[in-house]
């Protein structure tokens, strides 16, 4: 990859502008400001490519992290058998932890700025690669049009969402009849057996963090990935504006948790976990999910983002999948990285296809 000339439409800043124009939670000021302090990923540098704009107009932002270590990225490397993808730090245009780097299109000026700055860092041997994670199809097209074809296009994952219109009962009646009856039965049985689900504000959720960590780490272990979260990171999630935590309990024991965020008329559930041996008796995941959908209807939410993995279940329950792509830009002639990226794509694509 070769650096391009600077353009007047962007600037690099070590701080966020006063007003940010987000496409979703994950490029909002509230999320980006908190994630810059996260220690679960090891950052060499944290910068922002910022659109230039007249006056005090809100501006779109693309975070640029030079990352020494990311458990989430390592999970992909280990799962696909390519670890490590490269020997040195990686410039990430967006954190791999974010559900989307941007949802939808990416402005030309942000692509130009991120690509030029990353190319400079690679040329100075401050990093080995540029990875642009969690792009939708529109974002991929924007990047390839402006920055050229990458060394690799990797289908990293699928994320799921649902649109809400009308009331909760209308939502249920749009489900497949067998699924709806099964959901009704499972929710009724879980309630009869004592399972209760609550939505908690950050101060209410704080006392449950250690148990929540056990459940989220258990989810990582179940999928043979490294632990993606620790206690300071879960505490950081509670500090994100709009944080809301769904908690499932029975007989005084926490059996499931979803960490979510209210952002405008959306709710985003990023991570969580359940006690797997509670699924048979309490249908914990179903109870959590549908309580959250009911709560969302009652609170004016129009869209719920449900995140990655658990593909077959989410599609059976009528959720809409969106492909999340990672673009890998490497120095010209780096065929080794290109080969590894191609293997990552084949492996992950096959895994997702077999899991749906």
Secondary structure, DSSP 4 states (H G I P E B T S, - for coil): --PPPP-TTEEEESS--SSB--SSGGGSHHHHHHHTT-SSEEEEEEEEEEE--STT--B-EEEEEEEEEEHHHHHHHHHHT---SSSS-EEESS-TTSS-SBSS---HHHHHHHHHHHHHHHHTTS-SEEEEEEE-HHHHHHHHHHH---SEEEEEEEEEEEE--S-HHHHHHTS-HHHHHHHHHHHHHHHHTT-EEEEE-HHHHGGGHHHHHHHHHHHHHHTT------HHHHHHHHHSTTEEEEEEEETTEEEEEEEEEEETTEEEEEEEEE-GGGHHHH-HHHHHHHHHHHHHHHTT--EEEEEES-HHHHHHTTPEEEEEEEEEE--TT-HHHHHHHHHHHHHHHHHHHHH-
